[in-house]
Amino acid sequence: MDIVALLNEFVSDLFQAEEKFIDNPDHMGEFEQRVVDASHKTAAGFMAMVLEEMDELIRNSRARKDSYNIHRKDKRTLITTAGDVTYKRTLFQNRDTGKYRYLLDDMIRLPKHERFSVNAETKALSEAEVHSYQHAAASLCLGNQTVSKTAVMEKIHAITEDLPEEAPLPQDKKCCEYLYIEADEDHIHRQKCGEECGCMIGKLIYVFEGKEEVCEGRRKLIGAHFHGGVYPGTDENRKLWEGVQEYIEAHYNTDFLKAVYISGDGGGWIRAGKDYVDRSILVADKFHLMKYINSVANLTGSELNATKGRFYKYIYQNKLLAENKMLTRIKNKTGKETTVENARAYLVNNWDAIQRAFHDKNVLGCSAEGHVSNVYSERMSSRPMGWSEVGGDRMCRLRCFVKNNGRDKIVDLVEYRRAKQYQPLEATGTDGMLVPLPKKYYSQAQRDVMKYAERMYAPLTGTSVKKTLAIRERISNI
């Protein structure tokens, strides 16, 4: 189909939509949908037409004829944001090696068996980051197009563990005397073989420079950067914290840094951060401290407020022994050994960190619970759903990536993964064939001729002069 036929069909669809709307002017929604569908149909048809023209130019290329034989033509359907794009491309056989290649797919760097365009995959990830897999799949369905939630899930699973590098760092690193790290976890329901089997921990760590007041009673983090994932076991936890340390070294002048405060609930994986982050100091999260004190004080009935007051008094006065004696009295009186011993273990193991939370003037309040709810829970655990370990880990990483870079940068994840996936194709003895050539420099006379040619609409072998020159330059080193 040429461009004229494509446009004729588009105009015909618009006129049909207009005619039906005039007959039924109260159906404005139906009219709008017909116009949108016609636009998508034309866009998909145009993309297919251009791809087939490029394939034809490759077939007619002298460089191709010197190195490759034509084997056959095959159809390929690509899911795009405009709908399904179905096009024919040629399978070529290398005369020297006997290997087969779709040169068009290689030229547009489309991995083998890939069903999604870059923009379609980006949209799927963007929707799945907020909504369910089914919702993300439905957002890509246009016309007769079908996308399953499993296909979206596979795209989430395909996100690489090592995320792409961020924008180039400024030459001058930030100078801060104090940095703050807050860490907490979300308990995510694990699913295997369609059945729920316990929980896994989604770990969240974020580094920031301080807090500034937005309005009365509300503050926001300054320079926050999020790190997260499942990271099970000691070795994986080490990788997580080493990544945090690398981020600090890359962005901040560590010679100027006096201390890095790590706040959390006192869990083992959080306490381990002190071994990997330089100049780090552990600080207790007052929210979790309050939970333990309340759990014990509630056992005393009418003496609740007095008991809580004594706990906080002993903390301010740094009297751990007095705290222990009071816990023992409560246990003997109530018989609630488990509750009391859990509180005792927390207080004893985190006493120094608790003291810093109340007495170090540089310590800020911890908001880890709220950030876990915002970054993880609202998508991953606030509703009855289960996750595989891979899916849970990748969704954690994706939501941290979006927090750090914004949703418009998800396309970088897609292109990064495809670049890594495409690398093996370049190691098959054909590497260098379709690498862009160094920029050519043309004389003024040549540029004038090219400008004149671009204004001409007379076809050359079914396409414009500009198209022919572009394709020739791309494959001239085959």
N, C-alpha and C positions, 0 to 999 in steps of 0.2 A: 504494500500500500504506500503511495506517495503522499506528500504533504497536502496536495490539493484534495485528494480523495478523503484524507483524514479530516480536513477542515470542512469539506462538504457534509460529511457524516455528522460532525459536531453541530454545524449550523442546522442541519435537518432535525437533530435531537432537540435543539433549542426551540425551533419553530413548533415541534410537536408539543413540547412542554407549554409553550405560550398558548397554543390552540386549546389544550385541555384546561388551562387555567381560565381562559376567557369563557369556556362553557361552564366552568364551576369556580367562580371567583371567590367563593367562601372557603376554598381548599388551598389557602396560601402555603401551608406547611408542605403539602404534596408538591406544589409548584417549585418551591425552594429545593426540595429533595431531588426532583427531576433535573434541575439545572446543575446541582452539585454532582449528581451521578454522571451527567454528560461531561462535565469538566474532568472528573476522575478518569472516565473512559478514554477521553481524548489524550490526557496526560500519559496514561499507561500505553496507549497505542503509539504515541510519539516516541516514547522511550524505546519501545520495541523496534520501531522503524529505524531509529538512529543506531541501535546496536547491530541490526542486520546490515545497515549500510557500512558500518565499520568492518564487519565480518567480510563483506564483499570486497572492500578495499584491500583487506589482507590477502584474500584469495587472488586478487589481480596484481599484487605486489611482485615486482621482479625479484626482490630479495627473498620473498617467500618461495618463489618458484625455484630458486637456486638451492634451497635447503630442505623444503618440505613438499611432500606429495599430499594431494587431497584424498582423504579416505571416505568420509561420508558427512552428511549433515544430520544434526540432532536438535530436538527442541529442548528448551530449558525454561522453567517458569520461576520467576523471582517474585517474592512477596515484597511489595513496596507500600509506601504510605498513600500512593495513588491507586492501589489495587494490584492485581496480578499482572505482571509483565511477562508475556510469553514470546520468546524470540527463537530463531534458528541460528545456530552457529556451527562452524565447520570443524570437524576433527581432522587434524593433520598428522602425518607420520614423518618423522625425521629420517632423511635418506641415509644418514651415517649410522645412527644408533638404533633405528627401527622403533623408537619410542613414540607414543601418541600424545598429542597435546591439543587442547582447545586454545589457540593463540589469542582469541578474543577474550576469553575468561582470564588468561594470564595478563593481558594488557590492562584490563580494568581491575586486576588484582582481586578476583573473586575466588575464594577458596573452593575446593572440590566439595560437592554435596551441600554447599551453603544454600539455604532456601530464602534467607532474609537479605534485603538490602541493608546498607549501613543505617539509613534513617529509620527503616522499619524496626530493626533490632534495637536502636536507641529508644524508639517510642515504646517498645515492649518492656524494656528495662525501666524506663521512666514511670510507666503505669504500674508495673509490678512492685516498684519501690513503695508505692502508696496504697495500692489496691490489691485484690486477689489476682492469682494467675488467670482465672477465668475472665475477670474484668479486663485484664491486659490483653488477652487473646481476642475478646470481643471488640476492643478498640481498633484492631487491625483488620477486621472483617468488613470488606467493601464489596457489594454485589454478591457474586457467587464465590468469593474468596472464603476459605475456611482455614482457621488457625486454632489449634487445640491448646488447652492450658498446659499440656505436657510439653509442647514446643516452647512455650514461654519459660517453663520450669527449667528446661535444658539450657536456655540462654542464661538464666541466673546461675546455674551450676557451672557454666563455661567461663564465668568471670575469673580472671587469673588471680592467684593468691598474691602475687607481687603486682601491686597497682602501678599504673604509669607515673612517671616522675611529674612533679608539679611544675609550675612555671619557673623559669630560671631565677635563681636566688639573687637578691641584691648584693652588690659587692660589699656593702657595709652591713655587718650583722647588728642586730638590736642589742642594746646595752640595758640590762635589767639587773637590779640587785637581787630581786626575789622572783622566783617562778612558782607556779602552783599547779599541782596535779591532783585531780580528783578521779577516783576509780570506784566502780561498782559493777554488779552483774545483773543480768536478767535471766530468769529461769524459764527456758523455752521447752515446750513439750516435744519430746523426741518421738518420731514415727518411723517404723521399719516394717516393711512388708504389709503396709496398710493398717498396722496396729500400733497403738501407743505403747511406748516402753520407757517410762521414766522421763527424766528431764536432763537437759544439758545446759551449760552455763554460757551465755553470751557475754563476753567481757567488754567493758567500755572504759577507756582511759582518755582523758582530755587534758591538754596543757594550755594554760593561759597566764596572762601577765598581771591580772588583777580584775577588779570589778568596778563598774561605774554605775551610778544611779540613773535610771531612765525616768522614773517618776516615783512618787512616794510609795515606799514599800516594795519597789521592784528594781532589781539591778541586773545588768548584763555583763557577760564575760568579755574581757579585752583580749583580742588576739587568740581566740580559742582554736585549737586544732585537735581533731578527734582521731583516736586509734581504736580499732575493735575487731572482734571476730570470736570464734569459739576457742581456739588455741588450747586444746586439751593436754594435760600432762605438764611435767616440769620443763622439758625441752621446748615445747611450743610456747609456754609462758615466758621462758627466757627470750625467745625471738620477739615476742610482743614488747617486752620491756626494753630490749636492745633497740628496737625500732623507735621507741620513745626517746631514748638517749641520743640516737642518731639525728632525730629531728631537732632536738635541743642544740646539739653541736652545730648543725647546719644553719640554724636561724639566729642563734644568740652567741654573743661574745662570752664564753665561759670564764675568761679571766676576770670579767667584771661581776660575775655571778657569785653571790654569797651563799644562798641556800635555795633548795627546791623542796617545797612542802608537799608531801603526799598524804592526802586525806582519803579515808575510806572506812569501811566497817570493821577493819582488823582481820579480814580473811587472809589465809595463808598466801594466796596468789598475789594479793595486794602488798602484803608485808615483804614479799620477795623483791618488789621493785627497789627497795633500798640497796640491794646488792648490785643493781645494774645502772641506776641513775646516780651520777656523781653529785656530791654535796646534798644528798636527799635526807630529809628528816620526816619521820612518820608523825602524823597528827590524827587524833581520833575524830570521827564524825559525831557531833553532838546528837544528831537524830538517832543513831543506833545506840548511843549511850543512854539516851532517854528511854528507849524501848526496853532495855534491860532493867533499868531502875524501876520503871513503871510496872514491869512484870513481877518484880519482887515486892514492891510496895503494895500492889493490889492484894497480896496475900494477907495483909495486916488489917483489912477491913476498915474500921472507923479511924484507925491511926494512919491512914494512907498519906495525907498531906504532911504530917509530922515526920513520917519515915522518909519520904522523898526529901524533905528539908534537911534531915540529918545526912543523907547520902551526899547531897550537893555541898553541905558544910564540910564534910570530911574531904571531899575532892578539893575544894578551895584551900583547905589547910594542909593538903598533902599527907593525909593520915590513912594510909592503906591498911594498917593493922586494925584501926577502929572500924573500917569498912568490913573487914573480914569477921570481926567479932559480931557485928550487927547481923551479917548474913547468917552466921552460925545460929544466933538466937532465933532468927526468923525460921530457919529450917527446923530447929528443934520444936518450935511452937506450932508450926503448921504441918510439918511432915512432907512438904513439897520439895523433895530433895533435887529432882531434875531441874526445876526452874531456878532454884537457888544456886546450884552448882554451875549451871550455864552462865548465870550472871557473874559468879565469882571468877570463872575462867576468863571471861571477857575483861573484867576489871584488872585482874592480876596480869594478864598477858599484854594489856594495852595501857598500863598505868602511866608510863612516861609519855605516851602519845596523848593521853587524856589531860595530863598536866599542861602540855604545850597548848592544847586547845583552849584552856582557860587562862593561861598566864603569858603566852607569847604574843606580844602586841602586833607582830607581823602576820599572824595567822588570820585568815578570812573564814567565814562560815562556809560549810560544805553544802552544795546543791546537787550532789550526785544522784540522789533518788529521783529528783525531777528530771534530770537530763536522761537518765535511763528510761524513764517513762516516755519522754518525748522522742528519743532517738530509736529505741528498740520496742518497748512494750506496746505502743499504739498500733504497730504493724505485726508484731511477732507473738505476743503472749496475752494481750488483753481480750482476745476472742478465742473460742475453742477451735484451735487448729494445731496440726502437728507438722514438724519439719524433719527432714533428713539432716544428718550432720553436715553434709556438703551444702545443702540448701540453706540451712540456718547460718552457717559460717559466711557464705557468700552474701546473704541478705544483710548481715551485720556489716560486712565490709562495704557493701553498696550504700547503705544508709549513712555510714561514716564519710564515705567519699562525697556524697551529696551535701552533707553538712559542711564539709571543708571547701568544696569547689562550686557548689550550685548544680541544679539539675541540667543546665545547658551544657555542662561538661561531661555528661554521660557518654556522649559521642566519642570522647577520648578513650574511654574504656573499651568501646567496641573496636575502634581502629587499632588500639594497642594489641588486643587479643588477636585480631585478624592478621596483623603484621607478624606476630609470633607464629601463628598457624601457617602463614604463607611461606615462611623461611625454608622449610624442607623442599618446597617446589623449586627453589632457586639453587638447590644443591644436586640437581639431577643431570648436570652436564650441559644445561641450557642457560645457566646463569649469565647475566650480562646482555642477553639478546634484546630484552625489552626495557633495559634501564634507560631513563631519559638521557639524551645526549647533552653535551655542553651547549650552552646557548649560542646560536649562530648570530653573527653580526652581518647585516646587509647594508649595501650601499644605499644612498639616497634614491638613486634611480630604481633599484630593486624594490625599495619600500613604496615608491610611488606606483609601481606596477602592481604590487600586492594590494594596495588600497583600492586601485581601480578594479582589480579582480574581485575584491570583496563586494563591490557595489554591483557587480554583474550578477544576474540571475540565470544566465545561460548555464545549463548543467554540463559537467565534464564527467563522463562515465557514470552518470546517474547522481552526481553530487557536485558540490561547489569546488572551486579551485582551492579555497582555504582548507576544506576538509581533506582533499587529496594531499596537499602539502604537509598538513599536520600528521596524517597517518604515515606518509612516506618518511618523515623525520623520526617518528617513533620506532619504526621497524627497519630503518635503513641499515642497522648493524646486525641484522639476523644472519 
